[in-house]
Amino acid sequence: MPEFLVTFVGLLLRVLEIAIIGRALISWFDPLFRNPISRFLYDVTEPILRPIRNFMPGGVMIDFSPLVALIILWIIERLFYSAVAG
């Protein structure tokens, strides 16, 4: 596999991880996502978090979907790098 593609996929996964962590942190201070930065993070991460949230049980006061998304991204990253190395 071309090195550029491996680097690009790795960078994309890392940026998504940072965006999810950033969204989780910003949601404590701007829960309605009115700030342009928080709105951008919401728009980037919501397509990833919404399907996870739909599968999780309702009635929980803490949103664990960012944690689940990070775990899934880490698994995808490990599988990708092991497939490339392998």
Distance bins in CASP14 RR format, pairs under 12 A and 6 or more apart:
PFRMAT RR
TARGET T0000
AUTHOR 0000-0000-0000
RMODE 2
METHOD distances of the structure
MODEL  1
1 7 0 0 0 0 0 1 0 0 0 0 0
1 8 0 0 0 0 0 1 0 0 0 0 0
1 9 0 0 0 0 1 0 0 0 0 0 0
1 10 0 0 0 0 0 1 0 0 0 0 0
1 80 0 0 0 0 1 0 0 0 0 0 0
1 81 0 0 0 0 0 1 0 0 0 0 0
1 83 0 0 0 0 1 0 0 0 0 0 0
1 84 1 0 1 0 0 0 0 0 0 0 0
1 85 0 0 0 0 0 1 0 0 0 0 0
1 86 0 0 0 0 0 1 0 0 0 0 0
2 8 0 0 0 0 1 0 0 0 0 0 0
2 9 0 0 0 0 0 1 0 0 0 0 0
2 84 0 0 0 0 0 1 0 0 0 0 0
3 9 0 0 0 0 0 1 0 0 0 0 0
3 10 0 0 0 0 0 1 0 0 0 0 0
3 84 0 0 0 0 1 0 0 0 0 0 0
4 10 0 0 0 0 0 1 0 0 0 0 0
4 11 0 0 0 0 0 1 0 0 0 0 0
5 11 0 0 0 0 0 1 0 0 0 0 0
5 12 0 0 0 0 0 1 0 0 0 0 0
5 80 0 0 0 0 0 1 0 0 0 0 0
5 84 0 0 0 0 1 0 0 0 0 0 0
6 12 0 0 0 0 0 1 0 0 0 0 0
6 13 0 0 0 0 0 1 0 0 0 0 0
6 77 0 0 0 0 0 1 0 0 0 0 0
6 80 0 0 0 0 1 0 0 0 0 0 0
6 81 0 0 0 0 1 0 0 0 0 0 0
6 83 0 0 0 0 0 1 0 0 0 0 0
6 84 1 0 1 0 0 0 0 0 0 0 0
6 85 0 0 0 0 1 0 0 0 0 0 0
6 86 0 0 0 0 0 1 0 0 0 0 0
7 13 0 0 0 0 0 1 0 0 0 0 0
7 14 0 0 0 0 0 1 0 0 0 0 0
7 80 0 0 0 0 0 1 0 0 0 0 0
7 81 0 0 0 0 0 1 0 0 0 0 0
7 84 0 0 0 0 0 1 0 0 0 0 0
8 14 0 0 0 0 0 1 0 0 0 0 0
8 15 0 0 0 0 0 1 0 0 0 0 0
8 80 0 0 0 0 0 1 0 0 0 0 0
9 15 0 0 0 0 0 1 0 0 0 0 0
9 16 0 0 0 0 0 1 0 0 0 0 0
9 73 0 0 0 0 0 1 0 0 0 0 0
9 76 0 0 0 0 1 0 0 0 0 0 0
9 77 0 0 0 0 1 0 0 0 0 0 0
9 79 0 0 0 0 0 1 0 0 0 0 0
9 80 1 0 0 1 0 0 0 0 0 0 0
9 81 0 0 0 0 1 0 0 0 0 0 0
9 83 0 0 0 0 0 1 0 0 0 0 0
9 84 0 0 0 0 1 0 0 0 0 0 0
10 16 0 0 0 0 1 0 0 0 0 0 0
10 17 0 0 0 0 1 0 0 0 0 0 0
10 73 0 0 0 0 0 1 0 0 0 0 0
10 74 0 0 0 0 0 1 0 0 0 0 0
10 76 0 0 0 0 1 0 0 0 0 0 0
10 77 1 0 0 1 0 0 0 0 0 0 0
10 78 0 0 0 0 0 1 0 0 0 0 0
10 80 1 0 0 1 0 0 0 0 0 0 0
10 81 0 0 0 0 1 0 0 0 0 0 0
10 84 0 0 0 0 1 0 0 0 0 0 0
11 17 0 0 0 0 0 1 0 0 0 0 0
11 18 0 0 0 0 0 1 0 0 0 0 0
11 77 0 0 0 0 0 1 0 0 0 0 0
12 18 0 0 0 0 0 1 0 0 0 0 0
12 19 0 0 0 0 0 1 0 0 0 0 0
12 44 0 0 0 0 0 1 0 0 0 0 0
12 73 0 0 0 0 1 0 0 0 0 0 0
12 76 0 0 0 0 0 1 0 0 0 0 0
12 77 0 0 0 0 1 0 0 0 0 0 0
12 80 0 0 0 0 0 1 0 0 0 0 0
13 19 0 0 0 0 0 1 0 0 0 0 0
13 20 0 0 0 0 0 1 0 0 0 0 0
13 48 0 0 0 0 0 1 0 0 0 0 0
13 69 0 0 0 0 0 1 0 0 0 0 0
13 70 0 0 0 0 0 1 0 0 0 0 0
13 72 0 0 0 0 0 1 0 0 0 0 0
13 73 1 0 1 0 0 0 0 0 0 0 0
13 74 0 0 0 0 1 0 0 0 0 0 0
13 75 0 0 0 0 0 1 0 0 0 0 0
13 76 1 0 0 1 0 0 0 0 0 0 0
13 77 1 0 1 0 0 0 0 0 0 0 0
13 78 0 0 0 0 0 1 0 0 0 0 0
13 79 0 0 0 0 0 1 0 0 0 0 0
13 80 1 0 0 1 0 0 0 0 0 0 0
13 81 0 0 0 0 1 0 0 0 0 0 0
14 20 0 0 0 0 0 1 0 0 0 0 0
14 21 0 0 0 0 0 1 0 0 0 0 0
14 70 0 0 0 0 0 1 0 0 0 0 0
14 73 0 0 0 0 1 0 0 0 0 0 0
14 74 0 0 0 0 0 1 0 0 0 0 0
14 76 0 0 0 0 0 1 0 0 0 0 0
14 77 0 0 0 0 1 0 0 0 0 0 0
14 80 0 0 0 0 0 1 0 0 0 0 0
15 21 0 0 0 0 0 1 0 0 0 0 0
15 22 0 0 0 0 0 1 0 0 0 0 0
15 41 0 0 0 0 0 1 0 0 0 0 0
15 44 0 0 0 0 1 0 0 0 0 0 0
15 45 0 0 0 0 0 1 0 0 0 0 0
15 48 0 0 0 0 0 1 0 0 0 0 0
15 73 0 0 0 0 0 1 0 0 0 0 0
15 77 0 0 0 0 0 1 0 0 0 0 0
16 22 0 0 0 0 0 1 0 0 0 0 0
16 23 0 0 0 0 0 1 0 0 0 0 0
16 41 0 0 0 0 0 1 0 0 0 0 0
16 44 1 0 0 1 0 0 0 0 0 0 0
16 45 1 0 0 1 0 0 0 0 0 0 0
16 47 0 0 0 0 0 1 0 0 0 0 0
16 48 1 0 0 1 0 0 0 0 0 0 0
16 49 0 0 0 0 0 1 0 0 0 0 0
16 66 0 0 0 0 0 1 0 0 0 0 0
16 69 0 0 0 0 1 0 0 0 0 0 0
16 70 0 0 0 0 1 0 0 0 0 0 0
16 72 0 0 0 0 0 1 0 0 0 0 0
16 73 1 0 1 0 0 0 0 0 0 0 0
16 74 0 0 0 0 0 1 0 0 0 0 0
16 76 0 0 0 0 1 0 0 0 0 0 0
16 77 0 0 0 0 1 0 0 0 0 0 0
17 23 0 0 0 0 0 1 0 0 0 0 0
17 24 0 0 0 0 0 1 0 0 0 0 0
17 44 0 0 0 0 0 1 0 0 0 0 0
17 45 0 0 0 0 0 1 0 0 0 0 0
17 48 0 0 0 0 0 1 0 0 0 0 0
17 66 0 0 0 0 1 0 0 0 0 0 0
17 67 0 0 0 0 0 1 0 0 0 0 0
17 69 0 0 0 0 1 0 0 0 0 0 0
17 70 1 0 0 1 0 0 0 0 0 0 0
17 71 0 0 0 0 0 1 0 0 0 0 0
17 72 0 0 0 0 0 1 0 0 0 0 0
17 73 1 0 1 0 0 0 0 0 0 0 0
17 74 1 0 0 1 0 0 0 0 0 0 0
17 76 0 0 0 0 0 1 0 0 0 0 0
17 77 0 0 0 0 1 0 0 0 0 0 0
18 24 0 0 0 0 0 1 0 0 0 0 0
18 25 0 0 0 0 0 1 0 0 0 0 0
18 26 0 0 0 0 0 1 0 0 0 0 0
18 41 0 0 0 0 1 0 0 0 0 0 0
18 44 0 0 0 0 0 1 0 0 0 0 0
18 45 0 0 0 0 0 1 0 0 0 0 0
18 66 0 0 0 0 0 1 0 0 0 0 0
18 70 0 0 0 0 0 1 0 0 0 0 0
18 73 0 0 0 0 0 1 0 0 0 0 0
19 25 0 0 0 0 0 1 0 0 0 0 0
19 26 0 0 0 0 0 1 0 0 0 0 0
19 37 0 0 0 0 0 1 0 0 0 0 0
19 38 0 0 0 0 0 1 0 0 0 0 0
19 40 0 0 0 0 1 0 0 0 0 0 0
19 41 1 0 1 0 0 0 0 0 0 0 0
19 42 0 0 0 0 1 0 0 0 0 0 0
19 43 0 0 0 0 1 0 0 0 0 0 0
19 44 1 0 1 0 0 0 0 0 0 0 0
19 45 1 0 1 0 0 0 0 0 0 0 0
19 46 0 0 0 0 0 1 0 0 0 0 0
19 47 0 0 0 0 0 1 0 0 0 0 0
19 48 0 0 0 0 1 0 0 0 0 0 0
19 49 0 0 0 0 0 1 0 0 0 0 0
19 66 0 0 0 0 1 0 0 0 0 0 0
19 69 0 0 0 0 1 0 0 0 0 0 0
19 70 0 0 0 0 0 1 0 0 0 0 0
19 73 0 0 0 0 0 1 0 0 0 0 0
20 26 0 0 0 0 0 1 0 0 0 0 0
20 27 0 0 0 0 0 1 0 0 0 0 0
20 41 0 0 0 0 1 0 0 0 0 0 0
20 42 0 0 0 0 0 1 0 0 0 0 0
20 44 0 0 0 0 1 0 0 0 0 0 0
20 45 1 0 1 0 0 0 0 0 0 0 0
20 46 0 0 0 0 0 1 0 0 0 0 0
20 47 0 0 0 0 0 1 0 0 0 0 0
20 48 1 0 0 1 0 0 0 0 0 0 0
20 49 1 0 0 1 0 0 0 0 0 0 0
20 52 0 0 0 0 0 1 0 0 0 0 0
20 63 0 0 0 0 0 1 0 0 0 0 0
20 65 0 0 0 0 1 0 0 0 0 0 0
20 66 1 0 1 0 0 0 0 0 0 0 0
20 67 0 0 0 0 1 0 0 0 0 0 0
20 68 0 0 0 0 0 1 0 0 0 0 0
20 69 1 0 1 0 0 0 0 0 0 0 0
20 70 1 0 1 0 0 0 0 0 0 0 0
20 71 0 0 0 0 0 1 0 0 0 0 0
20 72 0 0 0 0 0 1 0 0 0 0 0
20 73 1 0 0 1 0 0 0 0 0 0 0
20 74 0 0 0 0 0 1 0 0 0 0 0
21 27 0 0 0 0 0 1 0 0 0 0 0
21 41 0 0 0 0 1 0 0 0 0 0 0
21 45 0 0 0 0 1 0 0 0 0 0 0
21 66 1 0 0 1 0 0 0 0 0 0 0
21 67 0 0 0 0 1 0 0 0 0 0 0
21 69 0 0 0 0 1 0 0 0 0 0 0
21 70 1 0 0 1 0 0 0 0 0 0 0
21 73 0 0 0 0 0 1 0 0 0 0 0
22 28 0 0 0 0 0 1 0 0 0 0 0
22 29 0 0 0 0 0 1 0 0 0 0 0
22 30 0 0 0 0 0 1 0 0 0 0 0
22 33 0 0 0 0 0 1 0 0 0 0 0
22 37 0 0 0 0 1 0 0 0 0 0 0
22 38 0 0 0 0 1 0 0 0 0 0 0
22 40 0 0 0 0 0 1 0 0 0 0 0
22 41 1 0 1 0 0 0 0 0 0 0 0
22 42 0 0 0 0 0 1 0 0 0 0 0
22 44 0 0 0 0 0 1 0 0 0 0 0
22 45 0 0 0 0 1 0 0 0 0 0 0
22 66 0 0 0 0 1 0 0 0 0 0 0
22 69 0 0 0 0 0 1 0 0 0 0 0
22 70 0 0 0 0 0 1 0 0 0 0 0
23 29 0 0 0 0 0 1 0 0 0 0 0
23 30 0 0 0 0 0 1 0 0 0 0 0
23 31 0 0 0 0 0 1 0 0 0 0 0
23 33 0 0 0 0 1 0 0 0 0 0 0
23 35 0 0 0 0 0 1 0 0 0 0 0
23 37 0 0 0 0 0 1 0 0 0 0 0
23 38 1 0 0 1 0 0 0 0 0 0 0
23 39 0 0 0 0 0 1 0 0 0 0 0
23 40 0 0 0 0 1 0 0 0 0 0 0
23 41 1 0 1 0 0 0 0 0 0 0 0
23 42 1 0 0 1 0 0 0 0 0 0 0
23 43 0 0 0 0 1 0 0 0 0 0 0
23 44 1 0 0 1 0 0 0 0 0 0 0
23 45 1 0 1 0 0 0 0 0 0 0 0
23 46 0 0 0 0 1 0 0 0 0 0 0
23 48 0 0 0 0 1 0 0 0 0 0 0
23 49 1 0 0 1 0 0 0 0 0 0 0
23 63 0 0 0 0 0 1 0 0 0 0 0
23 65 0 0 0 0 0 1 0 0 0 0 0
23 66 1 0 0 1 0 0 0 0 0 0 0
23 69 0 0 0 0 1 0 0 0 0 0 0
23 70 0 0 0 0 0 1 0 0 0 0 0
24 30 0 0 0 0 0 1 0 0 0 0 0
24 31 0 0 0 0 0 1 0 0 0 0 0
24 38 0 0 0 0 0 1 0 0 0 0 0
24 41 0 0 0 0 1 0 0 0 0 0 0
24 42 0 0 0 0 0 1 0 0 0 0 0
24 45 0 0 0 0 1 0 0 0 0 0 0
24 49 0 0 0 0 1 0 0 0 0 0 0
24 62 0 0 0 0 0 1 0 0 0 0 0
24 63 0 0 0 0 1 0 0 0 0 0 0
24 64 0 0 0 0 0 1 0 0 0 0 0
24 65 0 0 0 0 1 0 0 0 0 0 0
24 66 1 0 1 0 0 0 0 0 0 0 0
24 67 0 0 0 0 1 0 0 0 0 0 0
24 68 0 0 0 0 0 1 0 0 0 0 0
24 69 0 0 0 0 1 0 0 0 0 0 0
24 70 0 0 0 0 1 0 0 0 0 0 0
25 31 0 0 0 0 0 1 0 0 0 0 0
25 37 0 0 0 0 0 1 0 0 0 0 0
25 38 0 0 0 0 1 0 0 0 0 0 0
25 41 0 0 0 0 1 0 0 0 0 0 0
25 45 0 0 0 0 0 1 0 0 0 0 0
25 66 0 0 0 0 1 0 0 0 0 0 0
26 32 0 0 0 0 0 1 0 0 0 0 0
26 33 1 0 0 1 0 0 0 0 0 0 0
26 34 0 0 0 0 0 1 0 0 0 0 0
26 35 1 0 0 1 0 0 0 0 0 0 0
26 36 0 0 0 0 0 1 0 0 0 0 0
26 37 1 0 0 1 0 0 0 0 0 0 0
26 38 1 0 1 0 0 0 0 0 0 0 0
26 39 0 0 0 0 1 0 0 0 0 0 0
26 40 0 0 0 0 0 1 0 0 0 0 0
26 41 1 0 0 1 0 0 0 0 0 0 0
26 42 0 0 0 0 1 0 0 0 0 0 0
26 44 0 0 0 0 0 1 0 0 0 0 0
26 45 0 0 0 0 0 1 0 0 0 0 0
26 66 0 0 0 0 0 1 0 0 0 0 0
27 33 1 0 0 1 0 0 0 0 0 0 0
27 34 0 0 0 0 0 1 0 0 0 0 0
27 35 0 0 0 0 0 1 0 0 0 0 0
27 38 1 0 0 1 0 0 0 0 0 0 0
27 39 0 0 0 0 0 1 0 0 0 0 0
27 41 0 0 0 0 1 0 0 0 0 0 0
27 42 0 0 0 0 1 0 0 0 0 0 0
27 45 0 0 0 0 0 1 0 0 0 0 0
27 46 0 0 0 0 0 1 0 0 0 0 0
27 49 0 0 0 0 0 1 0 0 0 0 0
27 62 0 0 0 0 0 1 0 0 0 0 0
27 63 0 0 0 0 1 0 0 0 0 0 0
27 65 0 0 0 0 0 1 0 0 0 0 0
27 66 0 0 0 0 1 0 0 0 0 0 0
28 38 0 0 0 0 0 1 0 0 0 0 0
28 62 0 0 0 0 0 1 0 0 0 0 0
28 63 0 0 0 0 0 1 0 0 0 0 0
28 66 0 0 0 0 0 1 0 0 0 0 0
29 35 0 0 0 0 1 0 0 0 0 0 0
29 37 0 0 0 0 0 1 0 0 0 0 0
29 38 0 0 0 0 1 0 0 0 0 0 0
29 41 0 0 0 0 0 1 0 0 0 0 0
30 36 0 0 0 0 0 1 0 0 0 0 0
30 37 0 0 0 0 1 0 0 0 0 0 0
30 38 1 0 1 0 0 0 0 0 0 0 0
30 39 0 0 0 0 1 0 0 0 0 0 0
30 40 0 0 0 0 0 1 0 0 0 0 0
30 41 0 0 0 0 1 0 0 0 0 0 0
30 42 0 0 0 0 1 0 0 0 0 0 0
31 38 0 0 0 0 1 0 0 0 0 0 0
31 42 0 0 0 0 0 1 0 0 0 0 0
31 63 0 0 0 0 0 1 0 0 0 0 0
32 38 0 0 0 0 1 0 0 0 0 0 0
32 39 0 0 0 0 1 0 0 0 0 0 0
32 42 0 0 0 0 1 0 0 0 0 0 0
33 39 1 0 1 0 0 0 0 0 0 0 0
33 40 0 0 0 0 1 0 0 0 0 0 0
33 41 1 0 0 1 0 0 0 0 0 0 0
33 42 1 0 1 0 0 0 0 0 0 0 0
33 43 0 0 0 0 1 0 0 0 0 0 0
33 44 0 0 0 0 0 1 0 0 0 0 0
33 45 0 0 0 0 0 1 0 0 0 0 0
33 46 0 0 0 0 1 0 0 0 0 0 0
34 40 0 0 0 0 0 1 0 0 0 0 0
34 42 0 0 0 0 0 1 0 0 0 0 0
35 41 0 0 0 0 1 0 0 0 0 0 0
35 42 0 0 0 0 1 0 0 0 0 0 0
36 42 0 0 0 0 0 1 0 0 0 0 0
36 43 0 0 0 0 0 1 0 0 0 0 0
37 43 0 0 0 0 0 1 0 0 0 0 0
37 44 0 0 0 0 0 1 0 0 0 0 0
38 44 0 0 0 0 0 1 0 0 0 0 0
38 45 0 0 0 0 0 1 0 0 0 0 0
38 46 0 0 0 0 0 1 0 0 0 0 0
39 45 0 0 0 0 0 1 0 0 0 0 0
39 46 0 0 0 0 0 1 0 0 0 0 0
40 46 0 0 0 0 0 1 0 0 0 0 0
41 48 0 0 0 0 0 1 0 0 0 0 0
41 49 0 0 0 0 0 1 0 0 0 0 0
41 66 0 0 0 0 0 1 0 0 0 0 0
42 48 0 0 0 0 0 1 0 0 0 0 0
42 49 0 0 0 0 1 0 0 0 0 0 0
42 50 0 0 0 0 0 1 0 0 0 0 0
42 66 0 0 0 0 0 1 0 0 0 0 0
43 49 0 0 0 0 0 1 0 0 0 0 0
43 50 0 0 0 0 0 1 0 0 0 0 0
44 69 0 0 0 0 0 1 0 0 0 0 0
45 51 0 0 0 0 0 1 0 0 0 0 0
45 52 0 0 0 0 0 1 0 0 0 0 0
45 53 0 0 0 0 0 1 0 0 0 0 0
45 63 0 0 0 0 0 1 0 0 0 0 0
45 65 0 0 0 0 1 0 0 0 0 0 0
45 66 1 0 0 1 0 0 0 0 0 0 0
45 69 1 0 0 1 0 0 0 0 0 0 0
45 70 0 0 0 0 0 1 0 0 0 0 0
45 73 0 0 0 0 0 1 0 0 0 0 0
46 52 0 0 0 0 0 1 0 0 0 0 0
46 53 0 0 0 0 1 0 0 0 0 0 0
46 54 0 0 0 0 0 1 0 0 0 0 0
46 63 0 0 0 0 0 1 0 0 0 0 0
46 65 0 0 0 0 0 1 0 0 0 0 0
46 66 0 0 0 0 0 1 0 0 0 0 0
46 69 0 0 0 0 0 1 0 0 0 0 0
47 53 0 0 0 0 0 1 0 0 0 0 0
47 65 0 0 0 0 0 1 0 0 0 0 0
47 69 0 0 0 0 0 1 0 0 0 0 0
48 54 0 0 0 0 0 1 0 0 0 0 0
48 65 0 0 0 0 1 0 0 0 0 0 0
48 66 0 0 0 0 1 0 0 0 0 0 0
48 68 0 0 0 0 1 0 0 0 0 0 0
48 69 1 0 1 0 0 0 0 0 0 0 0
48 70 0 0 0 0 1 0 0 0 0 0 0
48 72 0 0 0 0 1 0 0 0 0 0 0
48 73 0 0 0 0 1 0 0 0 0 0 0
48 76 0 0 0 0 0 1 0 0 0 0 0
49 55 0 0 0 0 0 1 0 0 0 0 0
49 56 0 0 0 0 0 1 0 0 0 0 0
49 63 0 0 0 0 1 0 0 0 0 0 0
49 64 0 0 0 0 0 1 0 0 0 0 0
49 65 1 0 1 0 0 0 0 0 0 0 0
49 66 1 0 0 1 0 0 0 0 0 0 0
49 67 0 0 0 0 0 1 0 0 0 0 0
49 68 0 0 0 0 1 0 0 0 0 0 0
49 69 1 0 1 0 0 0 0 0 0 0 0
49 70 0 0 0 0 0 1 0 0 0 0 0
49 72 0 0 0 0 0 1 0 0 0 0 0
49 73 0 0 0 0 0 1 0 0 0 0 0
50 56 0 0 0 0 0 1 0 0 0 0 0
50 63 0 0 0 0 0 1 0 0 0 0 0
50 65 0 0 0 0 1 0 0 0 0 0 0
50 66 0 0 0 0 0 1 0 0 0 0 0
50 69 0 0 0 0 0 1 0 0 0 0 0
51 65 0 0 0 0 1 0 0 0 0 0 0
51 68 0 0 0 0 0 1 0 0 0 0 0
51 69 0 0 0 0 1 0 0 0 0 0 0
51 72 0 0 0 0 0 1 0 0 0 0 0
52 63 0 0 0 0 1 0 0 0 0 0 0
52 64 0 0 0 0 1 0 0 0 0 0 0
52 65 1 0 1 0 0 0 0 0 0 0 0
52 66 0 0 0 0 1 0 0 0 0 0 0
52 67 0 0 0 0 1 0 0 0 0 0 0
52 68 1 0 1 0 0 0 0 0 0 0 0
52 69 1 0 1 0 0 0 0 0 0 0 0
52 70 0 0 0 0 0 1 0 0 0 0 0
52 71 0 0 0 0 1 0 0 0 0 0 0
52 72 1 0 0 1 0 0 0 0 0 0 0
52 73 0 0 0 0 0 1 0 0 0 0 0
53 59 0 0 0 0 0 1 0 0 0 0 0
53 60 0 0 0 0 0 1 0 0 0 0 0
53 62 0 0 0 0 0 1 0 0 0 0 0
53 63 1 0 0 1 0 0 0 0 0 0 0
53 64 0 0 0 0 1 0 0 0 0 0 0
53 65 1 0 1 0 0 0 0 0 0 0 0
53 66 0 0 0 0 1 0 0 0 0 0 0
53 67 0 0 0 0 0 1 0 0 0 0 0
53 68 0 0 0 0 1 0 0 0 0 0 0
53 69 0 0 0 0 1 0 0 0 0 0 0
54 65 0 0 0 0 1 0 0 0 0 0 0
54 68 0 0 0 0 0 1 0 0 0 0 0
55 64 0 0 0 0 0 1 0 0 0 0 0
55 65 0 0 0 0 1 0 0 0 0 0 0
55 68 0 0 0 0 1 0 0 0 0 0 0
55 69 0 0 0 0 0 1 0 0 0 0 0
55 72 0 0 0 0 0 1 0 0 0 0 0
56 62 0 0 0 0 0 1 0 0 0 0 0
56 63 0 0 0 0 1 0 0 0 0 0 0
56 64 1 0 0 1 0 0 0 0 0 0 0
56 65 1 0 0 1 0 0 0 0 0 0 0
56 66 0 0 0 0 0 1 0 0 0 0 0
56 67 0 0 0 0 0 1 0 0 0 0 0
56 68 1 0 0 1 0 0 0 0 0 0 0
56 69 0 0 0 0 0 1 0 0 0 0 0
57 63 0 0 0 0 0 1 0 0 0 0 0
57 64 0 0 0 0 1 0 0 0 0 0 0
57 65 0 0 0 0 0 1 0 0 0 0 0
57 68 0 0 0 0 0 1 0 0 0 0 0
58 64 0 0 0 0 0 1 0 0 0 0 0
58 65 0 0 0 0 0 1 0 0 0 0 0
60 67 0 0 0 0 0 1 0 0 0 0 0
60 68 0 0 0 0 0 1 0 0 0 0 0
62 68 0 0 0 0 0 1 0 0 0 0 0
63 69 0 0 0 0 0 1 0 0 0 0 0
64 70 0 0 0 0 0 1 0 0 0 0 0
64 71 0 0 0 0 1 0 0 0 0 0 0
65 71 0 0 0 0 0 1 0 0 0 0 0
65 72 0 0 0 0 0 1 0 0 0 0 0
66 72 0 0 0 0 0 1 0 0 0 0 0
66 73 0 0 0 0 0 1 0 0 0 0 0
67 73 0 0 0 0 0 1 0 0 0 0 0
67 74 0 0 0 0 0 1 0 0 0 0 0
68 74 0 0 0 0 0 1 0 0 0 0 0
68 75 0 0 0 0 0 1 0 0 0 0 0
69 75 0 0 0 0 0 1 0 0 0 0 0
69 76 0 0 0 0 0 1 0 0 0 0 0
70 76 0 0 0 0 0 1 0 0 0 0 0
70 77 0 0 0 0 0 1 0 0 0 0 0
71 77 0 0 0 0 0 1 0 0 0 0 0
71 78 0 0 0 0 0 1 0 0 0 0 0
72 78 0 0 0 0 0 1 0 0 0 0 0
72 79 0 0 0 0 0 1 0 0 0 0 0
73 79 0 0 0 0 0 1 0 0 0 0 0
73 80 0 0 0 0 0 1 0 0 0 0 0
74 80 0 0 0 0 0 1 0 0 0 0 0
74 81 0 0 0 0 0 1 0 0 0 0 0
75 81 0 0 0 0 0 1 0 0 0 0 0
75 82 0 0 0 0 0 1 0 0 0 0 0
76 82 0 0 0 0 0 1 0 0 0 0 0
76 83 0 0 0 0 0 1 0 0 0 0 0
77 83 0 0 0 0 0 1 0 0 0 0 0
77 84 0 0 0 0 0 1 0 0 0 0 0
78 84 0 0 0 0 0 1 0 0 0 0 0
78 85 0 0 0 0 0 1 0 0 0 0 0
79 85 0 0 0 0 0 1 0 0 0 0 0
79 86 0 0 0 0 0 1 0 0 0 0 0
80 86 0 0 0 0 0 1 0 0 0 0 0
END
